[in-house]
Amino acid sequence: MGEPASFTTEIRDGKRVIQLSGAWTLAWLPSPLAELDQQLQALAAEGVSWDLTSMVRLDSAGALLLWRAWGKQWPLAASIPEEHRHVLLRAESVPAATALPLVPAPTAVLGWLEWFGLRVLRAGSHLRDGLSLVGAILLDIFWLFTHPRETPFREFSATLYKSGALALPVTALVGFLIGIVLSYLSSLQLRLFGAETFIVNILGMSIIRELGPVLVAVLVAGRSGSAMTAQIGVMRVTEEIDALATMGVSRTLRLVLPKVMALALAMPLLVVWCSAAGIFGGLLAANIQLDLSWGFFIETLPRSVPLPNLWIGLSKGFVFGLLIGLIACHFGLRIKPNTESLSTKTTSSVVTSITVVILADAVFAIFTRNVGLPL
Amino acid sequence: MSSSPVIDVQGVWTRFGEALVHRDIDLVVHRGEMLGLVGGSGSGKTTLLREVVGLLKPTQGEVRLFGKSVVDASPDVQRDLRRRFGMLFQHGALFSALPVFDNIAFPLRELKRLDENLIRELVWMKLAMVELEPAHGRLMPAELSGGMIKRVALARALALEPELLVLDEPTSGLDPDRSENFVKLIRTLQRELNFTVIMVTHDLDTLAGLANRVAAMADQRIVALGTLQEVMAVDHPFVHRFFGGGRGLRAQAAQERAD
């Protein structure tokens, strides 16, 4: 067994004979292979005869190597024992590597057109599936009006707890720190103009109206959105969704609806919580940096940030929650049963959620541009 | 080198927390043998198999493959050792992100010494060995039927032409017809490539069709070891339950027919 593959040349009856010996197997073939390959091919081109009788073992790799060296045909003169012949016969039946291309070659000229077309088709299928998901949820809601006992309260409260209550610490921390940074940077600029008191307007406006909702949306998309996509995806892979369907349980009713609704409720609450933490952080920094008194800050806040801003922040939270829940479930349901699809779809779910949230935020900004400004 | 047994399990004890799985197990498998491990659910067959391939370290005792310890050897020795056996997992364990072709090519590419053309032809050869077409190479594992998954997994396990093939429930989830074909396929390949086999199975037909030696596990140890006839003759409650009720006799008759 333990003998590397080798060959010797000898002259028998005036003819050159190549005697192969040792184990011609993957483990015993020399490394790198190219040298042996070239030597064999050169010998084969000279039309020598081959003697395989002292070869200890031949496996498919060795057989293929020989077969390739022989130019994919039986040599004119060779003595091959029966045990090695059948391995070589198997090598003979393999189609040539060039005969069957692995992937169809792309058409170079129209490649970009094909790429673009595929993109458009994919976007179309996303829109169609997304729309049918929304439709299914609406139908479920109408159905629940007549069958209120079927409302999935348990799933709803579980999601509310997981993506709402458990997200409280991290949203508070992030809001608090952003508040401090924003307040510190703004106060440096405001002091140049002697307009320190405007720190209340800047902080209140930006945090309640913009930063709170967007920050929470980014956190929730990364925290709960990804988890929802992965969960639904794994349930698809393990056929749990099919199991639900066979028990007569609608997947949108039991899986998608409670998630979307729980996020739509949890998000506005988290927005209030995060904005409060942000304003507290800003207040603390302003107190230290600008010697602004707590009382003044609290007193000025309602005057410089009119109430509609809070409503804008809350409705943003509601809409962002809906969007994140829908997108997470949409991507989860598109996951194919393999690991690669699971990871790419979870990534796209989070990226799409954040992008769509920011787009929606821009739309909000346009439609509320005259609302809630201090007089 | 050829004198040392392929698998040498010596005094293995395995404990998971409080639960004792193996109590002083000895087992030797020689070159060319096809050993079938049988035992009730939870009797530690699969655990023993995982210890043989080095996925799990026994609490006490030693497992040697080709005369070398599987878990205590240096990384280089371990790597060489792991290339000398192929394992067929119960559910195939194909890499779901890779098409069939790349699944089989994976161990070959890991060697980092074969050129891509040779790899391609080798993969087609392996596919032909398990009676699949080159065109099947483009399919993704999710698109395969249960029988095809087993075949592709077998092709991958045999990619490096190992000296030892480890089978975990090779025919579970296959219908009797497919199961019989798969057993025949493994037998044919074993005759051609001359590898040693250790397998865990619940299926008596598979056992009768493949194994030339049987080890029955119960009460945390091996209670019977020998040919199918010898094992069936052992007086032990598990052996009675497992082979009783005419099942064993049918399997035995099938084995005689096959031989």
Boltz contact constraints between the chains, C-beta under 6 A:
constraints:
  - contact:
      token1: [A, 1]
      token2: [B, 2]
      max_distance: 6.0
  - contact:
      token1: [A, 2]
      token2: [B, 1]
      max_distance: 6.0
  - contact:
      token1: [A, 26]
      token2: [B, 160]
      max_distance: 6.0
  - contact:
      token1: [A, 31]
      token2: [B, 113]
      max_distance: 6.0
  - contact:
      token1: [A, 33]
      token2: [B, 113]
      max_distance: 6.0
  - contact:
      token1: [A, 59]
      token2: [B, 161]
      max_distance: 6.0
  - contact:
      token1: [A, 60]
      token2: [B, 122]
      max_distance: 6.0
  - contact:
      token1: [A, 60]
      token2: [B, 125]
      max_distance: 6.0
  - contact:
      token1: [A, 64]
      token2: [B, 121]
      max_distance: 6.0
  - contact:
      token1: [A, 94]
      token2: [B, 121]
      max_distance: 6.0
  - contact:
      token1: [A, 94]
      token2: [B, 124]
      max_distance: 6.0
  - contact:
      token1: [A, 94]
      token2: [B, 125]
      max_distance: 6.0
  - contact:
      token1: [A, 97]
      token2: [B, 117]
      max_distance: 6.0
  - contact:
      token1: [A, 97]
      token2: [B, 120]
      max_distance: 6.0
  - contact:
      token1: [A, 97]
      token2: [B, 121]
      max_distance: 6.0
  - contact:
      token1: [A, 100]
      token2: [B, 134]
      max_distance: 6.0
  - contact:
      token1: [A, 337]
      token2: [B, 142]
      max_distance: 6.0
  - contact:
      token1: [A, 338]
      token2: [B, 96]
      max_distance: 6.0
  - contact:
      token1: [A, 338]
      token2: [B, 97]
      max_distance: 6.0
  - contact:
      token1: [A, 338]
      token2: [B, 142]
      max_distance: 6.0
  - contact:
      token1: [A, 339]
      token2: [B, 96]
      max_distance: 6.0
  - contact:
      token1: [A, 339]
      token2: [B, 97]
      max_distance: 6.0
  - contact:
      token1: [A, 340]
      token2: [B, 97]
      max_distance: 6.0
